[in-house]
Amino acid sequence: MERFVEQTLLFDFYGELLNEHQRSIYEDAVFNDLSLSEIADEHGISRQGVHDLIKRVNKTLEGYENKLHLIEKFLGAKEKLRKIDELTSEYMESNNLECITKIQNITKDIIDNF
């Protein structure tokens, strides 16, 4: 997965678990594309402090995912929903009842895994 997409997903799922200071600096670095110097000046800390904080936040967010697997579950469910959509279209074109059975199996799997 592209690093920016990974950081965005991690922040979307776990960003609220960070304190305001961490969240603000991380947003400036990742989403506002500010340099370490710009962030340091804005927050009154050293450039090295910004760098270290961003590394710690990345590690923290990855740790949450390693324990909770919310992004993994989300992406798995999204793929299964894409497959259901595909099978629905196939059923509409062919009236193949096997598609319905596959859809039921996928939905059961989604329900059982949440």
N, C-alpha and C positions, 0 to 999 in steps of 0.2 A: 504494500500500500504506500502511496506517495506520502512523504513525511508530513507535508502541510495538512493533508486530509486526515492523517492519523492524529496529529495534534489537535485539529478542529474537533474530531469526534471525541477524543479524550476530554477536551475542555467542555464540550456540550454535555457530556454525560456526568463528569465529575467536577467541573469547575466550581460549582456551588459549595464544594467541600473545602475549597481553599479560603484563606482569610482574604480580606479586602486588599491588603497590600500585595500579596502574591498574585491575586487575580488581576489587579491593575497593571502591574509590571508585565505579567505574562501576556495580557491583551495588547499592551503597547508593542511588545516584541514580536508577537506572532501575527496579530490581526492588523495592527496599525503600521507594521513594518518600520518601526523606529529603530535607530541604531542604539547600541549599548550606551554610547556617550549621550545621546539625546534623552534616553530614559534616565540615566544617572543624573543629568542636570535637572530634569523635571521632578525627580523624587528626592533629590538631595543626598544621594548615596554614590559610592564609587562605581566606576565602570566594572571593576572586578566583582563588586557586590551584586550588580545586576546579572552578570554572567553566571555567578554561582547560584543565585536565586532561580534563574531560569532552568539551570540544570537540575536543581533540587525539585522544582515544580514538575518538570518532565518526569523525573524519577518517581515522584509521588503519584502523579496521574497514572503512570504505567503500573505502579504497584496496586492502585485501586482496581485497574482492569484485570491484573493477574489474579486478584482475590475474588472479584465479583463477576467478571466475564460478561458484563452488560453489553458491551459493544459486539462481542462475539455472538451473543444471543440475538441482538438486534440485526446484525448482518445476515445471520443464518435464517431468521424469520423473514427478512426482506427477500432473500433468494427463494425461499419456499413460496412466498406470495407471488413472486414473478413466475414461478413454475405453475402455480394455480391459475394465474391469468392466462398463461400459454395453453394449459389444458382446457380451460373454459372456451377459449377461441377455437381450439381443435374440436371440442364437442359441438360447438355451434355450427361448424362446417360439416361435420360428419355424423352427428348423433351417435357417436361411439360411446356406449355405456361404460366401457373400460376407463374412459377419461374421468367419469364421475367417481369410480372406485379409487383411482389414483388421487383425486382431489380429497376424498374423504380420508385417505391414509395420511396425506400431507397435513391436513387440518388437525387430525388426531395427534400427529407428531408435534405440531406447534403448541397445541393445548397441553400436552403432556410435559413439554419442556419449559413451561412458564409457571 
